[in-house]
Amino acid sequence: MTFSSKIKVIYRLIANIITNPISVFLILEDESDYKKALFKKYGIAKLRTVDINNFLQNRKASIESYTYLDGSSMVTDLALLKSLATSFEACEYLEIGSWRGESLVNVANVAHHCTSINLSPDEIVKLSKNPEYATQHGCLITDKLNITTIFANSQTFDFSTLNKKFDLIFVDADHSYEAVKNDTANVFKLLKDENSVIVWHDCGFSSELPRYSVIKAIFDGSPVEFHKHIYHVSNTMCGIYTRKNLESYLIQSPHRPDKVFSITIENKDI
């Protein structure tokens, strides 16, 4: 990891520095080790990037229920998910790790049915020691009748009990190496057919800076023959598995912009 890359990571983890200054340097060292291990095992330094316009409908997407608060995905992350769900007829969607529910409610607006696997409030309190954090999980999921929430730990959950396959799967739970590897191995067994898609969040610390621990976990948890179908999606923090034949490239940081987005903001009380 270059010096400039470390500065970017430190900037994104400034809250951690305030509470625990040593932790950020441990993360940097850890990511450097995963980068070396990724290259040694697979001969790659990062995921190849595919353009987000391969998935947006007419280069557009409309996002609702976005909070602009800590822990939110990027607007483009949600645009990617919603656009992918729209591309399937009667989309069956699985999400692992839903936080406030921003991605879930956006996809639910266009999908046939959504299944969410998330820790129970009691488990969240036990892990985080923060009752308020627990109460905010799923707080945006109110009147969506096409959402089924299952309180479970994805690391121990028996996915076969779902008794169904999915068109689109979003992995956004525990981002540690072992957890991502385990979630990845499980969701590949749940794909409906060769058109099905998996999206992983936080494959980068930003839309340009890779998160090597997550990338290696994805590769270690997925069938080797599918590695060539795993990419980073431009302008997002997402990785994607898709069997589409897409043009890809290696993104460089800083990346010279090749597109700009138009954004209209309107808010309402909840």
N, C-alpha and C positions, 0 to 999 in steps of 0.2 A: 504494500500500500504506500503510495507516494505521500510526501509531506502535505501537499495541497489536499489530497483525499482525506488525510487524518484531520485537517482543519475543518473540512466539511462535516465529518462525522461528529467532531467535538461540538460544532455549532448546533447540530440537530439534537445532541444529547446534553444540552446546557443545563436542563433541569436536574439531570443525574449528577452533574458536577457539583451543583449547589448542595445537594443532600449527601453525596458520597463521592468526593473528588477522585478517589483511587479507582472507582468502578469503570470510568470511561477508558482509562488506559488498559485495564484488563480486557475490555471489549475490543479495543484496537489490536492488541496483541493476539487475541483469540481469532479475530477476523483475518489477520495476516496468516495465521496458521492454517485456517480453512482455505484461504486462497491458494497456498502452496499445495495443500492436499488435493484440492480440486484439479489443479493443473497436473499434478503427479499421477492421479488416477485416471483422469478423463482427457487430459491434454487440452483443456480449455481454461481461459482466464476469466471468462464471463459468458453469459448467455448472448446469443445472437438476437438482434432486435428486429421485430416486424412492426410495420406502421399501424397505428391505431385505426386509420381509415379503412383498413381491411375489415373492420368489425362494426364501425358506426354506420347507421342507416343514412345514406346521402350526406355523410360527413356531419351529421347532426345528432344530438341527444338532448332530452329534457330531463332534468333531475329535480326531484321534490324531497322534502323532509331532510334537508341538509343543515347541520348545526354550526359548522365552522368552529367547533370546539376541539379540545385536545382528544386525540384518539380517533378522529375522523379520518376516513380515507380521503384521497384526493378526489376532486370532482370528476376528473377523467377516469379514475378507477371505477366509480359508480356508473359513469357513462358507458364504459366497456361492458360491465356486467349486464346492465339493462339492455344494451344493444344486442348482446349475445343471446339473452333470453328471448328477445323479440324475434330473432332469426329462427327459432324453433316453433313448430306448431304445437300448441298445448304443452309448453315447456314444463318439465319436471325439474325442480331446482333443489339442490342440497347445499346448505351453508353450515360450515363448522366454525363456530365463534362469531357471535352476532353483535356484541357490545350493545350500543343503544338501539340498533336495528336499522340504521340508515341504508345499508346495502339491501337488507331484507325487504323493507317496505318499497324500495324503488323497483326491485325485481318483481315483487308481488303484484305490482300494477300491470305487468305485462305477461307474467307467467301463469300457467294453469294452476300449479300448486307448488308451495315452497315448504321445505322441511328444514328446521333449524336445530342443531345440536349445540347445546351450550351448558356450561356449569350451572348448577342450581344456585339460588341466592345464598343458601347456607354454606355451600362449598366455596363460593366467592368470598364470603365474610371470613371463613376459616383461613383462606389463602392470603387475602389482602389485608385482613384486620380492619376493613373499612366498610361499615354498613351502607354508607351513602353510595359508594362505588357499586355495591351489589344492587341497590334499588334502581340504579340508572340502567342496568342491563335490560334491554328490550323495552325501554320506556316509550319509544316511538311506535311500537307495535300496538295499535289500539283496536281498530275495527276491521282488520284484515282477516276475512273468513277463510282465505286460501293459504294460511300459514299454520303449520303444525310445529309446536315447540317441544323438543324433548330435552329434559334436564339430565345431562349425563356428561361424564368425562370422556372425551373422544379417545383417550389413551387406553381406556378399559372397556369402552362400549362395544357391544356385539352388533356390528353393522348388518349382519345377516337378518337380524330381527326386523329391519325396515321392510323386508320383503318387496323391494322394488329397485329399479334401476333409474338412472338420472341422465338428463340431457346436458345439464350444466351443474358443475360443482365448484364451490368457492371455499378455499381453505384459508382461514384467518383466525386460528385459535392461538395456542401456545407456539411462539416462534423460536423456541429452543431447537437445537439440531435434532435431538432424539424425538421430540414431539412432531416436528415437521416430517421427519423420515417416516414415522409410524402412521401419521395421517395420510401421507402420500401413498404408502403401500396399501392402505385400506380403500382409498377412494378409487384407485385404478380398477378395483374389483366391482365397482358400482356403476361403471359406465354402461349406458344403454346399448350403444352401437358405435361404429367407427366415426360417426359424426359428432359424438359427444365431446364435451370440452371441460377441461379443468383449469381453474384460475387460482393462483396462489398470491396472496397479498404479502407485502413487505419483502419482496425479492431484492429490494434495494433500500438504502437509507433515504434515497430520493429517486427521482425519475432517471437519474444518470449514474448514481453511485451504487454499485452492486453490494448486496449483503451476502457474502460468500458462504457463511454458515447455512443460510437458508437454501441457497442454490445447490450446495453439496448434499444437503439433506434430501432435496427433491430428486437429484440424480441417484443417490443411494437407495431411495425408497421406491423408485419407478423401474419398470422393466427396461433392460438395456436397449431393446429394439425400438423403444419409444423415445429415447433421448433425442434423436434427430428431429422430433416433433415438438420439442420444448423450447420456448422462446421468451424473451422479454418483450413487452408491448410498449412501444414508444409513448412518451409523455405520461407514463403511469409508473406506479411502483409494483406492477403486477408481472408475474410470470404466467405463461399460458401453455397448455398442451392442446394442440389442434392438429388434425390430420390434413388440413388444407395445405395445398401446395403454394407457399408464400415466399416472396422475395425477402431476404433477411440481410442484415449487415451488422457490423460491430460498431456500437456507438462509442464515441470518444467524448471525454469530458474536459473542458466545457463543450457542449454540443451546439453547433451553429443552428439557430432556429430554421426550420423548413416549413413551418406553418404557425399561424396564430389563431387563437380561439376568441369568439365573441361571447360575452357573459352578461346576462341580465339578472339582476338580483331583486327579489321581492320577498318579504318575510311576513309572518303572521304569528300571533301568540298561540301557545299551546296550553 
